[in-house]
Amino acid sequence: MSAVAASPARRKRQLWRWWPLAIVALVALAAILAPWLAPYDPNAQNLVGRLKPPGTVSRSFHYWLGSDELGRDLLSRIIHGARVSLIVAFASVILSGTVGTTLGMIAGYRRGWIEVAVMRVVDVFLSIPAVLLAIITVAVLGPSLVNVVLVLALTRWPRYARVAYSQTLSIATMPYVRLAALMGASAPRVLFRHLLPNIIGAVSVVATLEFGLMVLFEAGLSFLGLGVQPPTASWGAMLSTGRNYVATAWWAATLPGLCLFVLVLAVNLTGDAVRDRLDPRFR
């Protein structure tokens, strides 16, 4: 009787763990609908309304969250900045995950010199601080949205390769994998038909946790002036310019920073929930 009564409470606790996913979904929805949700053009300037506090009305602008140093609406820029952060994070996670997972599976399945070559390259990349490598690469290639995605994918693919490699080593010795190879299945078919479905859970957990890091990396590069360039709205760039006015206009840096904090926290908590869901050891 007690077990039956506890079952709904347990399900309720499990559902409650997914509230961070609702925050991520709301931010993603706001980013998709940014042209319609933003009250004003994020780049529209109103020099008369510079650094106005939240709730101020200046000319035809109603600054719900205040304005920045050029009189641009902070709410509109935050909404459009979410679009930049999510686009960069999503694209870099997809690219780095695809490259890293493929190379890791090939190294774990083919073994031999391919394994040695791939894993030594992984060791080299892991020995270099990711932030330093990203800064150097962006400085060489030049700051732009595409280059930021490429740089983040370049610095993060070894994490996926490590996970895919270790998972492939344990699964490649299973009887059904060996039987598929003995029956004449090609290496690509074995990799993507028999191995990938069994390691996709572990890779998905890494991708979820890496998503939050990509958001932070993009904000950090934009903060240093190496990410998305003005006048495109970016949370990192808004933090960089807003820090000069913290004493007189706290909202210019505090609100973008708060949005960044909430999004990364929600993504990380979602990653923990995904890990607990997919890994039986945490159930």
Secondary structure, DSSP 4 states (H G I P E B T S, - for coil): -HHHHHHHHHHHHHHHTTHHHHHHHHHHHHHHTHHHHSSS-TT---GGGTTPPTTEEETTEEESS-B-TT--BHHHHHHHHHHHHHHHHHHHHHHHHHHHHHHHHHHHHH-HHHHHHHHHHHHHHHHS-HHHHHHHHHHHH-S-HHHHHHHHHHHHHHHHHHHHHHHHHHHTTSHHHHHHHHTT--HHHIIIIIIHHHHHHHHHHHHHHHHHHHHHHHHHHHHTTSSSPTTS--HHHHHHHHGGGTTT-THHHHHHHHHHHHHHHHHHHHHHHHHHHH-GGG-
